[in-house]
């Protein structure tokens, strides 16, 4: 059996890793393989690229049991099974080289099932330990009795996001101690709102001690193009003035409702469908991201009528990317399919509408930007109008922020 091989930047990351670290790499950088290589080395294996070896070197038998907590999609699509195979590991006993060895791949929704596990190794994929809920409590309990690492493309936007990881590493006894040392609340706010952080030099030292960045230089070139489409200006303005929902024929009750109606008005404009078809003429195999069910119905109808094979991934259907045909469209709902899968069958993603979340937009773009893609040039088309709502979302995303409806609309 051939030895395990890694790219140079993956080897460099493995050498910096330690228990309790966060492995940070962009989408498609190979964090999964790097994390497994660290586990493999910690349990007596040897990476061929590191030692000049040609054959697979077995780990100590048995190695520590391995638990991988990931997204439901990665679990269901068996993506981790493919990553495990070069290490001769599997969740199936008959495929696992090691006897009396447990390998589990499960979703974050089930993390509480493993709170009592001891003396094992945990890989927490697509970091979800933010806040103070049930997942965080289970994570902290696991971290006390096991070796563990975290994988993340975006490790934290604020210092508050790091609290569970800092506590798990023993930097603070609990969340209360962190808040007492570093958080100043806004006394004028009606709810607990952080005004600023203090003694941030200490926080920076802690973060630097656990964050392992992968020096990943992409071979691909990303081409992002904004495609501007029309919208009904009079209907848009009337909705903002009257606060009336023309689709339900009833009053709009809050800022979120107004933004939804504005977006529906601009997203359903026929010019957006025309622009979509023009792009598909140039790129007949494309992934199309959307937000709302009404967009899905439009996309299905337009693509089917024009001879494109259609497949879907959303909360209703979990279909694979089309294998056959020269013309296909893979329709993916942002929240259901922004992460946990990849596609090297196309070089094109079309964003039929924008998502409010910068992180989700980045993760969505990464579905085709993979290490093994045969394409050098990747194309991303962002359909948007010059309406106030579309431009405001674009500004937020450009600033690497999430769009906030209540801040945008004066209600």
MARDREN-861409 format. One record per residue (C-alpha): residue number from 0; x, y, z. Coordinates in pm, 1 decimal. Last residue first. Layout:
<nodes>
NODE num       c1       c2       c3
NODE NUM        X        Y        Z
...
</nodes>
This chain:
<nodes>
NODE num       c1       c2       c3
NODE 410  -3934.5   5086.7   1100.5
NODE 409  -3617.8   5235.1    957.6
NODE 408  -3491.8   4959.0    733.0
NODE 407  -3119.0   4890.7    690.1
NODE 406  -3035.9   4831.4   1055.3
NODE 405  -3329.8   4596.0   1102.7
NODE 404  -3240.7   4399.9    789.7
NODE 403  -2876.4   4331.0    879.8
NODE 402  -2652.3   4218.2    593.4
NODE 401  -2356.1   4012.4    713.9
NODE 400  -2008.7   4163.9    694.0
NODE 399  -1703.9   4111.0    475.2
NODE 398  -1709.2   4479.2    368.8
NODE 397  -1798.0   4368.2     15.7
NODE 396  -2072.8   4151.6    164.8
NODE 395  -2228.0   4452.2    341.3
NODE 394  -2205.9   4668.8     29.4
NODE 393  -2363.7   4397.0   -186.2
NODE 392  -2655.2   4358.5     55.7
NODE 391  -2715.2   4734.9     41.1
NODE 390  -2699.6   4733.8   -339.7
NODE 389  -2956.3   4454.7   -362.6
NODE 388  -3194.9   4626.3   -118.0
NODE 387  -3166.2   4970.0   -277.4
NODE 386  -3239.4   4841.7   -625.5
NODE 385  -2956.2   4839.0   -877.4
NODE 384  -3031.7   4477.5   -960.0
NODE 383  -2824.2   4169.4   -889.9
NODE 382  -2703.2   3850.6  -1056.4
NODE 381  -2356.0   3754.9   -933.8
NODE 380  -2167.8   3539.4  -1185.0
NODE 379  -1868.4   3337.1  -1067.7
NODE 378  -1625.3   3186.2  -1316.9
NODE 377  -1328.5   2961.8  -1240.1
NODE 376  -1011.4   2962.4  -1450.7
NODE 375   -756.1   2684.8  -1392.8
NODE 374   -994.5   2394.7  -1438.1
NODE 373   -913.4   2026.7  -1374.9
NODE 372  -1025.9   2062.7  -1009.9
NODE 371   -822.3   1845.6   -773.8
NODE 370   -736.0   2106.3   -509.5
NODE 369  -1089.1   2242.8   -508.3
NODE 368  -1245.8   2573.9   -607.4
NODE 367  -1580.4   2435.6   -728.4
NODE 366  -1769.5   2432.7   -395.3
NODE 365  -1560.5   2722.6   -265.3
NODE 364  -1797.9   2987.9   -396.3
NODE 363  -2067.9   2855.2   -163.9
NODE 362  -1835.3   2877.6    135.8
NODE 361  -1757.7   3240.5     59.7
NODE 360  -2124.8   3331.4     15.4
NODE 359  -2212.7   3146.8    336.2
NODE 358  -1947.7   3338.1    530.2
NODE 357  -2063.3   3675.5    395.0
NODE 356  -2419.1   3600.0    510.1
NODE 355  -2719.8   3786.1    364.6
NODE 354  -2729.4   3563.0     56.8
NODE 353  -2732.3   3713.7   -289.6
NODE 352  -2964.5   3607.4   -569.3
NODE 351  -2919.3   3392.3   -880.3
NODE 350  -2558.7   3333.3   -775.9
NODE 349  -2422.9   3151.2  -1080.1
NODE 348  -2129.6   2913.8  -1030.3
NODE 347  -1910.2   2800.9  -1318.9
NODE 346  -1602.0   2582.4  -1372.1
NODE 345  -1790.4   2253.6  -1388.3
NODE 344  -1741.7   1884.3  -1317.2
NODE 343  -1506.5   1940.1  -1021.9
NODE 342  -1782.6   1956.9   -761.7
NODE 341  -1755.0   1976.8   -385.7
NODE 340  -1954.5   1893.4    -75.2
NODE 339  -1981.6   1995.4    291.9
NODE 338  -2069.6   2361.5    261.5
NODE 337  -2314.7   2608.8    106.2
NODE 336  -2567.6   2333.6     35.9
NODE 335  -2868.9   2354.2    266.0
NODE 334  -2843.7   2719.4    371.8
NODE 333  -2765.4   2837.3     18.9
NODE 332  -3024.9   2637.5   -175.6
NODE 331  -2858.3   2456.5   -464.3
NODE 330  -2988.1   2412.4   -819.1
NODE 329  -2752.1   2204.9  -1033.2
NODE 328  -2803.2   2305.7  -1396.1
NODE 327  -2718.2   2078.6  -1687.2
NODE 326  -2628.1   2090.8  -2055.7
NODE 325  -2378.7   1844.9  -2205.2
NODE 324  -2554.0   1542.2  -2064.5
NODE 323  -2461.3   1285.4  -1804.3
NODE 322  -2333.9   1300.6  -1448.8
NODE 321  -2579.9   1545.5  -1292.0
NODE 320  -2472.3   1661.4   -942.3
NODE 319  -2636.4   1438.3   -684.5
NODE 318  -2994.8   1482.6   -558.0
NODE 317  -3081.1   1569.2   -199.0
NODE 316  -3437.6   1699.5   -225.2
NODE 315  -3668.0   1889.7     11.6
NODE 314  -3435.7   2100.8    228.1
NODE 313  -3219.6   2177.4    -72.7
NODE 312  -3000.4   2010.2   -332.9
NODE 311  -3153.7   1992.2   -677.4
NODE 310  -3094.8   1841.2  -1022.6
NODE 309  -3195.6   1980.3  -1363.2
NODE 308  -3100.8   1864.6  -1713.2
NODE 307  -3111.3   2172.0  -1933.3
NODE 306  -3329.3   2184.6  -2244.1
NODE 305  -3454.9   2541.7  -2240.4
NODE 304  -3793.9   2469.7  -2086.5
NODE 303  -3626.9   2268.2  -1810.4
NODE 302  -3392.7   2552.1  -1715.4
NODE 301  -3663.5   2820.9  -1704.5
NODE 300  -3914.2   2606.0  -1514.4
NODE 299  -3670.0   2473.5  -1257.3
NODE 298  -3518.8   2818.2  -1202.3
NODE 297  -3854.1   2988.4  -1151.2
NODE 296  -3971.5   2720.6   -907.4
NODE 295  -3642.3   2742.6   -716.2
NODE 294  -3672.1   3121.0   -695.0
NODE 293  -4016.1   3082.0   -534.4
NODE 292  -3856.7   2847.5   -279.9
NODE 291  -3612.3   3113.6   -163.2
NODE 290  -3235.0   3159.9   -139.7
NODE 289  -3062.5   3059.3   -465.0
NODE 288  -2733.6   2911.8   -583.3
NODE 287  -2691.1   2789.6   -941.3
NODE 286  -2420.1   2535.1  -1026.6
NODE 285  -2340.1   2536.3  -1396.2
NODE 284  -2286.7   2321.8  -1703.4
NODE 283  -2391.7   2510.0  -2018.7
NODE 282  -2142.8   2795.1  -1958.8
NODE 281  -2171.8   3043.0  -2247.5
NODE 280  -2539.1   2968.9  -2317.2
NODE 279  -2589.9   2933.8  -1942.4
NODE 278  -2482.5   3294.8  -1895.6
NODE 277  -2738.5   3418.0  -2146.2
NODE 276  -3002.2   3199.5  -1982.5
NODE 275  -2938.6   3359.8  -1643.4
NODE 274  -2952.8   3710.2  -1789.5
NODE 273  -3295.0   3635.3  -1939.6
NODE 272  -3416.4   3500.0  -1604.2
NODE 271  -3300.3   3814.1  -1426.6
NODE 270  -3471.3   4029.6  -1690.4
NODE 269  -3796.9   3851.2  -1608.6
NODE 268  -3817.0   4017.2  -1266.7
NODE 267  -3882.8   3761.8   -993.7
NODE 266  -3572.2   3849.6   -791.5
NODE 265  -3652.0   4222.5   -781.4
NODE 264  -4004.9   4193.2   -643.3
NODE 263  -3916.3   3900.3   -417.9
NODE 262  -3628.0   4096.6   -269.1
NODE 261  -3851.9   4392.8   -189.2
NODE 260  -4107.4   4158.0    -32.7
NODE 259  -3842.5   3990.1    185.7
NODE 258  -3693.9   4324.6    287.4
NODE 257  -4037.3   4446.0    396.1
NODE 256  -4104.5   4131.5    597.4
NODE 255  -3768.7   4152.5    773.3
NODE 254  -3838.5   4515.4    865.0
NODE 253  -4173.6   4435.1   1028.3
NODE 252  -4549.7   4391.5    985.5
NODE 251  -4610.8   4423.0    612.5
NODE 250  -4981.2   4484.1    559.0
NODE 249  -5187.4   4236.1    351.9
NODE 248  -5245.8   4146.8    -12.3
NODE 247  -5030.0   3833.8     11.9
NODE 246  -4821.9   3906.8   -299.7
NODE 245  -4872.3   4284.6   -298.0
NODE 244  -4740.0   4313.3     61.3
NODE 243  -4815.0   4668.6    179.6
NODE 242  -4566.2   4893.1    360.9
NODE 241  -4725.1   5187.6    174.5
NODE 240  -4406.7   5382.2     91.7
NODE 239  -4159.9   5095.0     64.3
NODE 238  -4403.1   4885.4   -136.2
NODE 237  -4482.3   5178.5   -364.3
NODE 236  -4111.3   5234.3   -428.6
NODE 235  -4054.0   4875.1   -539.5
NODE 234  -4370.5   4870.9   -749.0
NODE 233  -4257.3   5187.5   -928.5
NODE 232  -3899.5   5065.4   -980.2
NODE 231  -3994.3   4734.8  -1142.1
NODE 230  -3655.9   4563.7  -1167.6
NODE 229  -3374.6   4537.2  -1423.2
NODE 228  -3061.0   4323.5  -1422.4
NODE 227  -2696.4   4384.6  -1336.4
NODE 226  -2447.8   4102.0  -1385.5
NODE 225  -2159.7   4138.8  -1140.0
NODE 224  -1862.1   3931.3  -1250.6
NODE 223  -1618.3   3735.1  -1034.3
NODE 222  -1327.5   3558.2  -1207.7
NODE 221  -1133.9   3322.4   -980.5
NODE 220   -790.1   3201.5  -1089.7
NODE 219   -695.0   2850.2   -980.8
NODE 218   -355.7   2732.2   -858.8
NODE 217   -442.7   2838.7   -507.5
NODE 216   -175.7   2921.3   -256.8
NODE 215   -244.5   2754.0     76.8
NODE 214    -28.0   2862.8    367.1
NODE 213   -242.6   2673.5    616.7
NODE 212   -296.9   2877.8    930.3
NODE 211   -262.3   2711.8   1270.4
NODE 210   -447.5   2907.2   1541.1
NODE 209   -383.8   2783.9   1896.4
NODE 208   -101.6   3005.2   2024.9
NODE 207   -199.4   3297.9   1802.1
NODE 206   -543.3   3309.8   1963.5
NODE 205   -399.4   3310.6   2316.2
NODE 204   -151.8   3586.1   2233.0
NODE 203   -424.5   3793.6   2064.0
NODE 202   -650.1   3754.2   2367.2
NODE 201   -374.3   3875.5   2600.9
NODE 200   -317.9   4180.6   2382.2
NODE 199   -695.3   4237.2   2385.9
NODE 198   -689.4   4365.0   2745.0
NODE 197  -1032.5   4522.2   2683.5
NODE 196  -1317.7   4435.6   2447.1
NODE 195  -1584.0   4686.3   2344.8
NODE 194  -1953.9   4777.0   2358.8
NODE 193  -2094.3   4426.5   2391.7
NODE 192  -2472.9   4428.1   2395.3
NODE 191  -2680.9   4275.0   2673.9
NODE 190  -3035.0   4401.3   2593.6
NODE 189  -3198.5   4744.3   2614.1
NODE 188  -2867.3   4911.5   2525.7
NODE 187  -2757.5   5221.7   2718.1
NODE 186  -2520.7   5029.2   2944.2
NODE 185  -2315.6   4901.0   2650.5
NODE 184  -2121.6   4607.3   2791.7
NODE 183  -1744.7   4597.2   2850.7
NODE 182  -1594.1   4251.8   2802.9
NODE 181  -1237.8   4135.3   2869.9
NODE 180  -1168.6   4017.3   3223.4
NODE 179  -1521.7   3965.1   3360.6
NODE 178  -1644.2   3824.3   3029.8
NODE 177  -1364.2   3566.0   3019.1
NODE 176  -1425.5   3466.3   3382.0
NODE 175  -1797.0   3422.4   3317.3
NODE 174  -1735.3   3200.6   3013.3
NODE 173  -1547.8   2947.1   3223.1
NODE 172  -1218.9   2860.0   3388.3
NODE 171  -1016.8   3059.5   3135.5
NODE 170   -705.4   2974.5   2932.3
NODE 169   -771.9   2603.5   2992.6
NODE 168   -773.8   2502.5   2626.4
NODE 167  -1145.5   2420.3   2644.6
NODE 166  -1210.2   2766.0   2792.7
NODE 165  -1026.3   2935.3   2504.0
NODE 164  -1215.3   2720.3   2254.1
NODE 163  -1552.8   2805.1   2412.1
NODE 162  -1470.2   3181.1   2427.8
NODE 161  -1337.7   3217.0   2071.7
NODE 160  -1662.8   3342.6   1916.4
NODE 159  -1678.8   3619.3   2178.3
NODE 158  -1352.2   3755.5   2041.2
NODE 157  -1533.3   3842.5   1718.5
NODE 156  -1542.0   3704.9   1361.5
NODE 155  -1405.5   3361.6   1443.9
NODE 154  -1236.8   3060.6   1282.3
NODE 153  -1342.9   3116.5    918.0
NODE 152  -1229.4   2815.4    710.4
NODE 151  -1243.9   2597.5   1019.9
NODE 150  -1115.3   2268.6   1154.3
NODE 149  -1096.0   2205.7   1529.9
NODE 148   -861.2   1968.3   1711.0
NODE 147   -908.3   1716.3   1990.8
NODE 146   -745.0   1483.7   2241.9
NODE 145   -993.8   1354.0   2496.6
NODE 144  -1122.1   1385.9   2853.2
NODE 143  -1164.6   1759.5   2910.5
NODE 142  -1241.1   1837.4   2544.2
NODE 141  -1546.2   1607.9   2546.2
NODE 140  -1707.0   1800.9   2832.5
NODE 139  -1634.3   2132.4   2662.4
NODE 138  -1785.7   2009.5   2334.9
NODE 137  -2100.4   1885.0   2508.4
NODE 136  -2151.8   2224.9   2673.2
NODE 135  -2082.9   2401.6   2342.6
NODE 134  -2336.7   2189.4   2156.8
NODE 133  -2599.7   2244.0   2427.1
NODE 132  -2577.8   2623.6   2410.1
NODE 131  -2318.2   2876.9   2525.6
NODE 130  -2219.1   3072.0   2216.7
NODE 129  -2004.2   2939.5   1933.8
NODE 128  -1872.4   2586.0   1898.7
NODE 127  -1982.3   2515.5   1540.7
NODE 126  -1647.1   2483.9   1361.5
NODE 125  -1675.3   2312.8   1024.2
NODE 124  -1514.6   1986.3   1143.6
NODE 123  -1448.9   1890.2   1505.1
NODE 122  -1188.6   1612.6   1494.5
NODE 121  -1193.9   1410.0   1815.7
NODE 120   -931.1   1164.9   1943.9
NODE 119  -1016.9    916.4   2219.0
NODE 118   -928.4    881.1   2588.0
NODE 117  -1287.1    925.0   2711.7
NODE 116  -1634.5    928.8   2558.9
NODE 115  -1908.7   1057.2   2794.5
NODE 114  -2009.8   1358.6   2579.4
NODE 113  -2038.8   1140.9   2267.6
NODE 112  -2417.2   1132.0   2228.3
NODE 111  -2430.0   1508.8   2296.3
NODE 110  -2263.2   1567.3   1957.1
NODE 109  -2568.7   1438.0   1769.8
NODE 108  -2676.1   1758.9   1595.2
NODE 107  -2310.8   1826.5   1519.0
NODE 106  -2318.9   1539.0   1273.8
NODE 105  -2152.6   1198.7   1289.4
NODE 104  -1846.6   1016.0   1163.0
NODE 103  -1728.5    739.7   1397.6
NODE 102  -1412.7    528.7   1380.3
NODE 101  -1372.2    271.5   1658.2
NODE 100  -1075.2     34.9   1677.5
NODE  99  -1097.5   -316.9   1816.8
NODE  98   -900.9   -435.9   1515.2
NODE  97   -712.0   -196.0   1289.7
NODE  96   -706.5   -209.3    910.4
NODE  95  -1065.0    -82.4    886.6
NODE  94  -1264.3   -206.2    589.1
NODE  93  -1441.1   -491.5    775.9
NODE  92  -1505.9   -263.3   1073.2
NODE  91  -1695.7     -3.2    870.4
NODE  90  -1633.7    356.1    984.9
NODE  89  -1316.0    333.7    782.3
NODE  88   -941.3    366.7    815.1
NODE  87   -667.1    249.1    581.5
NODE  86   -503.7    597.3    602.5
NODE  85   -561.7    652.2    229.9
NODE  84   -930.1    553.3    293.3
NODE  83  -1014.2    812.1    559.7
NODE  82  -1060.4   1107.1    321.3
NODE  81  -1302.2    908.1    104.4
NODE  80  -1500.5    802.5    410.1
NODE  79  -1506.8   1168.7    518.3
NODE  78  -1714.8   1259.7    213.3
NODE  77  -1971.4    991.5    295.5
NODE  76  -2254.3   1202.1    143.0
NODE  75  -2460.0   1166.3    461.4
NODE  74  -2180.7   1263.0    699.8
NODE  73  -2067.3   1558.4    491.0
NODE  72  -2430.5   1669.9    465.1
NODE  71  -2500.5   1640.4    835.0
NODE  70  -2202.8   1864.5    906.7
NODE  69  -1904.9   1728.9   1101.0
NODE  68  -1806.0   1560.5   1425.4
NODE  67  -1529.3   1309.4   1357.1
NODE  66  -1458.2   1056.4   1630.9
NODE  65  -1142.4    845.6   1620.6
NODE  64  -1054.8    573.3   1870.3
NODE  63   -691.3    593.2   1975.1
NODE  62   -464.5    359.9   1781.5
NODE  61   -486.3    -17.9   1830.1
NODE  60   -234.6   -106.9   1717.9
NODE  59     28.2    167.3   1689.2
NODE  58    -10.1    313.2   1343.8
NODE  57     81.2    126.5   1028.0
NODE  56    342.8    268.0    786.9
NODE  55    213.4    277.1    428.9
NODE  54    486.8    222.7    174.8
NODE  53    705.7    459.3    -25.3
NODE  52    881.9    646.5    252.6
NODE  51   1078.3    967.6    208.8
NODE  50   1012.2   1056.5    571.7
NODE  49    792.3   1364.7    540.5
NODE  48    627.1   1297.0    203.3
NODE  47    562.1    937.6    312.1
NODE  46    381.9   1045.6    629.3
NODE  45    462.6    820.6    925.1
NODE  44    219.9    653.3   1165.6
NODE  43    263.4    618.0   1541.3
NODE  42    -65.0    749.3   1680.7
NODE  41     18.2   1119.3   1676.9
NODE  40    130.2   1081.2   1316.0
NODE  39   -205.5    940.0   1203.2
NODE  38   -401.1   1202.7   1400.2
NODE  37   -194.4   1477.7   1233.1
NODE  36   -245.0   1313.6    893.2
NODE  35   -619.4   1299.1    961.5
NODE  34   -624.3   1675.4   1023.5
NODE  33   -425.4   1742.8    704.7
NODE  32   -658.1   1523.8    495.4
NODE  31   -963.1   1707.5    631.4
NODE  30   -807.9   2053.5    594.5
NODE  29   -747.8   1999.3    222.7
NODE  28   -736.4   2359.0     98.8
NODE  27  -1077.9   2346.2    -70.5
NODE  26  -1235.5   2625.2    135.2
NODE  25   -960.6   2827.1    298.6
NODE  24   -753.1   2690.5    581.1
NODE  23   -755.0   2726.1    958.3
NODE  22   -659.1   2433.9   1178.1
NODE  21   -772.8   2534.9   1526.4
NODE  20   -556.4   2388.0   1800.9
NODE  19   -662.0   2194.1   2109.7
NODE  18   -387.3   1929.9   2088.5
NODE  17   -102.9   2047.9   1870.0
NODE  16    -42.3   2147.9   1509.0
NODE  15    270.0   2325.6   1385.1
NODE  14    427.4   2021.0   1212.8
NODE  13     92.3   1932.0   1057.1
NODE  12     65.6   2282.2    907.1
NODE  11    404.6   2257.9    735.2
NODE  10    310.3   1917.2    596.4
NODE   9    -10.5   2063.2    455.6
NODE   8    184.7   2349.7    295.7
NODE   7    421.3   2099.1    133.7
NODE   6    141.9   1886.3    -10.3
NODE   5     70.6   1558.4    164.3
NODE   4    138.1   1190.6     94.8
NODE   3     33.6    877.3    282.8
NODE   2    237.5    576.4    178.1
NODE   1    135.1    342.3    -99.6
NODE   0      0.0      0.0      0.0
</nodes>
